[in-house]
Amino acid sequence: MSGSSHSKVIGDVILKCDNISLSFGGVRALTNISIDVREHEVLAIIGPNGAGKSSMLNVINGVYHPQQGTVTYRGETRRAMKPHETAQHGIARTFQNIALFKGMSVLDNIMTGRYTKMKRNFLWQALYVGPNLKEEIEHREVCERVIDFLQIENIRKTPVGRLPYGLQKRVELGRALAAEPQLLLLDEPMAGMNVEEKEDMCRFILDVNDEFGTTIVLIEHDMGVVMAISDRVAVLDYGKKIADGPPEEVRANKDVIDAYLGVAH
């Protein structure tokens, strides 16, 4: 698995999470966490189970609204944003549990990733005429490019429910890419995959970052994967950030080693 070793230009901060705290009832999921994300980087968020990683992604894409702290995206600061607004702002995400339409084909699932880009209303979309047909063709072209990119042309008409797990995960990535995101949030994109499927997914993630210039934030448990594809790693433990830096530096950090080995706090 090749890392992103070629000279890549990482830009300015595009997403800034400042002092984020999030509680559910009396349970603190996140405590005073600050993380920034730079243009064109691959940032991995890691940590033991229950560390608050998915909660952090949910704050970024507006599923959860923190009680404290702000999220600044491309200069716009807010306490919270709704998921459809994040989609319109160019943020897409995949989920831990595959959230595809199992009875629909691969192409149709990927087409659902275009809905925020569709300008005509649903009545127009029901009538395959005039301006709608032109728009439909344009959206389909984007989806076909995504299908080519992910090398799934041979299954484009197959119902997703019939595909093996690794391919379903790839289709889910495709649906997120169909939205042409500037920032892609991946929640455990390789969970449950075998080694070969992981290698494929790593390659696609690096290619998305490289060819489309997409900024990527991912949660991942496999440290080999994290070391191979990340430019930077942020580590959460019990809802607090305990490290943030280049992969090699984080791997050698004593607090991180203790957290993963479950040393008593």
C-alpha positions as CSV (number, residue, x, y, z in Angstrom):
1,M,0.0,0.0,0.0
2,S,1.7,3.2,-1.1
3,G,1.5,6.3,1.1
4,S,0.9,9.7,-0.3
5,S,4.6,10.3,-0.6
6,H,4.8,12.5,-3.7
7,S,5.0,16.2,-3.2
8,K,1.5,17.2,-2.4
9,V,0.6,20.8,-1.7
10,I,-1.6,21.1,1.4
11,G,-3.4,24.5,1.6
12,D,-4.9,26.7,4.2
13,V,-7.4,25.6,6.9
14,I,-10.8,25.2,5.4
15,L,-12.6,23.7,8.4
16,K,-12.0,24.7,12.0
17,C,-13.7,23.1,14.9
18,D,-13.2,25.2,18.0
19,N,-13.8,24.0,21.6
20,I,-16.5,21.6,20.7
21,S,-18.4,20.0,23.6
22,L,-21.3,17.6,23.1
23,S,-23.4,15.8,25.7
24,F,-26.3,13.4,25.5
25,G,-28.2,13.6,28.8
26,G,-25.4,13.5,31.4
27,V,-22.9,11.7,29.1
28,R,-20.2,13.8,27.6
29,A,-19.4,12.5,24.1
30,L,-16.9,15.3,23.3
31,T,-15.1,17.7,25.6
32,N,-13.6,20.9,24.4
33,I,-12.2,19.5,21.2
34,S,-10.5,21.7,18.6
35,I,-9.5,20.2,15.2
36,D,-8.7,21.9,12.0
37,V,-8.7,20.5,8.5
38,R,-6.5,21.8,5.7
39,E,-7.3,22.0,2.0
40,H,-6.3,18.8,0.1
41,E,-5.1,16.9,3.1
42,V,-6.1,13.4,4.3
43,L,-6.8,13.7,8.1
44,A,-7.4,10.5,10.0
45,I,-9.3,10.7,13.3
46,I,-8.5,7.6,15.4
47,G,-9.0,6.4,18.9
48,P,-10.4,3.4,20.9
49,N,-14.1,2.5,20.7
50,G,-16.3,5.1,22.3
51,A,-13.7,7.9,21.9
52,G,-16.1,10.2,20.2
53,K,-14.9,9.8,16.6
54,S,-18.3,9.4,14.9
55,S,-19.8,12.1,17.1
56,M,-17.1,14.5,15.8
57,L,-18.0,13.7,12.2
58,N,-21.7,14.2,13.1
59,V,-20.9,17.6,14.4
60,I,-19.0,18.5,11.2
61,N,-21.9,17.5,8.9
62,G,-24.7,18.9,11.1
63,V,-26.3,15.7,12.4
64,Y,-25.4,16.7,16.0
65,H,-25.4,20.3,17.3
66,P,-22.8,20.9,20.0
67,Q,-23.7,22.6,23.2
68,Q,-20.5,24.5,23.1
69,G,-18.0,25.6,20.5
70,T,-18.2,26.6,16.8
71,V,-17.5,25.1,13.4
72,T,-16.0,27.4,10.8
73,Y,-16.2,26.2,7.2
74,R,-14.5,28.3,4.5
75,G,-14.8,31.4,6.7
76,E,-18.4,31.0,7.8
77,T,-18.7,30.3,11.5
78,R,-21.8,28.6,13.0
79,R,-22.9,26.6,16.0
80,A,-24.7,24.2,13.9
81,M,-25.7,23.4,10.3
82,K,-28.3,21.1,9.0
83,P,-27.2,18.0,7.0
84,H,-28.8,19.3,3.7
85,E,-27.0,22.6,4.1
86,T,-23.6,20.8,4.6
87,A,-24.4,18.9,1.3
88,Q,-25.0,22.2,-0.5
89,H,-21.7,23.6,0.9
90,G,-19.8,20.7,-0.7
91,I,-19.5,18.3,2.3
92,A,-20.4,14.7,1.7
93,R,-20.1,11.7,4.0
94,T,-20.4,7.9,4.2
95,F,-21.6,6.0,7.2
96,Q,-20.3,3.0,9.3
97,N,-23.4,1.0,8.4
98,I,-24.0,1.0,4.7
99,A,-27.0,3.2,4.0
100,L,-27.7,2.2,0.4
101,F,-31.0,1.4,-1.3
102,K,-30.6,-2.3,-1.6
103,G,-33.3,-2.9,-4.2
104,M,-31.9,-0.2,-6.6
105,S,-29.1,-0.6,-9.1
106,V,-25.6,0.7,-8.6
107,L,-26.2,3.5,-11.0
108,D,-29.5,4.6,-9.4
109,N,-27.9,4.5,-5.9
110,I,-25.0,6.7,-7.2
111,M,-27.6,9.0,-8.9
112,T,-29.1,9.7,-5.5
113,G,-25.9,11.5,-4.6
114,R,-26.8,14.1,-7.2
115,Y,-30.0,15.3,-5.6
116,T,-28.6,18.5,-4.0
117,K,-27.3,19.4,-7.5
118,M,-30.7,19.0,-9.2
119,K,-32.3,22.4,-9.9
120,R,-35.7,21.3,-11.2
121,N,-38.3,20.3,-8.8
122,F,-39.8,16.8,-8.4
123,L,-42.7,17.5,-10.7
124,W,-40.3,18.4,-13.5
125,Q,-38.3,15.3,-12.7
126,A,-41.4,13.1,-13.1
127,L,-41.8,14.5,-16.6
128,Y,-39.0,13.4,-18.8
129,V,-39.3,16.5,-21.0
130,G,-37.5,19.6,-22.1
131,P,-35.1,21.1,-19.6
132,N,-35.4,18.2,-17.2
133,L,-34.1,15.7,-19.8
134,K,-31.0,17.8,-20.4
135,E,-30.3,18.0,-16.7
136,E,-30.9,14.3,-16.2
137,I,-28.3,13.5,-18.9
138,E,-25.8,15.9,-17.3
139,H,-26.2,14.2,-13.9
140,R,-26.0,10.8,-15.5
141,E,-22.7,11.7,-17.1
142,V,-21.2,12.7,-13.8
143,C,-22.4,9.4,-12.3
144,E,-21.0,7.4,-15.2
145,R,-17.6,9.1,-14.7
146,V,-17.7,8.1,-11.0
147,I,-18.5,4.5,-12.0
148,D,-15.6,4.4,-14.4
149,F,-13.3,5.9,-11.7
150,L,-14.3,3.3,-9.2
151,Q,-14.0,0.5,-11.8
152,I,-17.5,-0.8,-11.3
153,E,-18.8,-0.5,-14.9
154,N,-19.6,-4.3,-15.0
155,I,-22.1,-4.0,-12.1
156,R,-23.7,-0.7,-12.9
157,K,-27.1,-2.3,-13.5
158,T,-26.9,-4.8,-10.6
159,P,-29.1,-4.3,-7.5
160,V,-26.9,-3.3,-4.7
161,G,-28.3,-5.9,-2.3
162,R,-26.8,-8.6,-4.4
163,L,-23.2,-7.3,-4.2
164,P,-20.6,-8.5,-1.7
165,Y,-19.9,-6.1,1.2
166,G,-16.6,-4.6,-0.2
167,L,-18.3,-3.6,-3.4
168,Q,-21.3,-2.1,-1.5
169,K,-18.8,0.1,0.4
170,R,-17.4,1.1,-2.9
171,V,-20.8,2.0,-4.3
172,E,-21.4,4.1,-1.1
173,L,-18.2,6.0,-1.8
174,G,-19.4,6.5,-5.3
175,R,-22.7,8.0,-4.1
176,A,-20.7,10.5,-2.0
177,L,-18.4,11.3,-4.9
178,A,-21.4,12.0,-7.2
179,A,-22.1,15.0,-5.1
180,E,-18.7,16.4,-6.2
181,P,-17.7,17.2,-2.6
182,Q,-14.9,19.5,-1.7
183,L,-14.7,17.8,1.8
184,L,-15.4,14.1,2.1
185,L,-16.1,12.6,5.5
186,L,-15.6,8.8,5.6
187,D,-16.8,6.9,8.7
188,E,-14.8,3.6,8.9
189,P,-14.7,3.1,5.1
190,M,-12.8,-0.2,5.5
191,A,-14.6,-1.7,8.4
192,G,-15.3,-5.4,7.8
193,M,-13.2,-5.6,4.6
194,N,-10.6,-8.2,3.8
195,V,-7.0,-7.2,3.0
196,E,-7.5,-7.0,-0.7
197,E,-10.7,-4.9,-0.4
198,K,-8.8,-2.6,2.0
199,E,-6.0,-2.1,-0.5
200,D,-8.5,-1.3,-3.2
201,M,-10.3,1.2,-1.0
202,C,-7.0,2.8,0.1
203,R,-6.1,3.3,-3.5
204,F,-9.4,4.9,-4.4
205,I,-9.2,7.2,-1.4
206,L,-5.7,8.4,-2.4
207,D,-6.9,8.8,-6.0
208,V,-9.9,10.9,-4.9
209,N,-7.6,13.1,-2.9
210,D,-5.0,13.3,-5.7
211,E,-7.1,13.5,-8.9
212,F,-10.1,15.5,-7.6
213,G,-8.2,17.5,-5.0
214,T,-10.8,16.5,-2.5
215,T,-10.1,17.1,1.2
216,I,-10.7,13.9,3.2
217,V,-11.4,13.3,6.9
218,L,-11.7,9.6,7.8
219,I,-12.2,7.5,10.9
220,E,-10.3,4.3,10.7
221,H,-9.3,1.5,13.1
222,D,-6.7,-0.2,11.0
223,M,-3.4,1.5,12.0
224,G,-1.6,0.2,8.9
225,V,-4.2,1.9,6.7
226,V,-3.9,5.2,8.8
227,M,-0.1,5.2,8.5
228,A,-0.3,4.5,4.7
229,I,-2.8,7.2,3.6
230,S,-2.9,10.0,6.2
231,D,-1.1,13.3,6.0
232,R,-2.1,14.0,9.6
233,V,-3.7,12.1,12.5
234,A,-5.8,13.4,15.3
235,V,-6.4,11.0,18.3
236,L,-9.4,11.1,20.5
237,D,-9.8,9.2,23.8
238,Y,-12.8,9.5,26.1
239,G,-14.1,12.4,24.1
240,K,-10.9,14.5,24.5
241,K,-8.2,15.1,21.9
242,I,-4.9,13.6,23.1
243,A,-2.7,14.0,20.0
244,D,-2.6,15.7,16.6
245,G,0.3,15.6,14.1
246,P,2.1,13.6,11.4
247,P,1.4,9.8,11.5
248,E,4.9,8.8,12.6
249,E,4.9,11.3,15.4
250,V,1.5,10.3,16.6
251,R,2.4,6.6,16.5
252,A,5.3,7.2,18.9
253,N,3.3,9.4,21.3
254,K,3.1,7.8,24.8
255,D,-0.4,9.0,25.5
256,V,-1.6,7.4,22.3
257,I,0.1,4.1,23.0
258,D,-1.4,4.1,26.5
259,A,-4.9,4.9,25.2
260,Y,-4.7,2.0,22.7
261,L,-3.2,-0.4,25.2
262,G,-5.8,0.5,27.7
263,V,-3.4,1.7,30.4
264,A,-5.4,2.9,33.5
265,H,-6.2,6.6,33.4
